[in-house]
Amino acid sequence: MSVPPHPHVGLQTVTYLFSGAIRHRDSVGSVQDIHPGDVNWMTAGRGIVHAEDVDSSPGAAPLHGLQTWVALPREHRHTTPSFEHVPASKLPLVEHACARVRVLAGRLGDAVSPVPTFHPLTYLDVELEAGASVSLPVKPTHALALYVADGEVAVGGTTVERGVLAHLEDGGAALALHSVRGGRAVVLGGEPLPDPLVIWWNFVVDSVAEGRARLADWEAGRFPPLAP
């Protein structure tokens, strides 16, 4: 699989893999292979172009992962484009009995991710063995969701199956998770942005008119070219 060059504006793309490998290229000159447990964190800001190629060589592991968008606050939507790659070895790992939590962005108690963000976030990779339970300290002001990548994970007595993204109700300062058969999930979210925004194609902008204007920029070749 190959994702051809395409633009982004006003957001950050987050690529995180459970298996397989991807090569990332972008218009700020980055060429980076990403492997399971690493974080690719690309800040589009005022405009960036990137492309991705999946490792499909003989014997390569099947691709399984997430790519999510983080909307930039209005005051940072036109920031200088940039790219950060943080290997798995640099990300905090918090271990509990029969459970492991990797802090991809934001913090979990005293464990703080080195990934730079423009807004308070929660981004956690949670692995639960069969029968495991864990209580995670989270910010009660963060709007959160849970995506189950493998197995099943229960939240507050409700079981969420593989491939389901569940919106979590506003709660307290702890998130209780449990898995009967074992599971792996990503907990993600953050402080709600104070200003309204528009998602228009690959862009986070202030209005539909701005989205159309940026699409016209792309079609006219006014975005920076992909680095060779």
Buried (B, 14 or more C-beta within 10 A) or exposed (E): EEEEBBBBBBBBBBBBBBBBBBBBBBBBEBEBEBBBBBBBBBBBBBBBBBBBBBBEEEEEEEBEBBBBBBBBBBEBBEBEBBBBBBEBEEBBBBEBEBBBBBBBBBBBEEBEBEBEBBBBBBBBBBBBBEEBBBEBEBBEEBBBBBBBBBBBBBBEEEBBEBEEEBEBEEBEEEBBBBBBEBBBBBBBBBBEBEEEBBEBBBBBBBEEEBBBEBBEBBEEEEBBEBBE
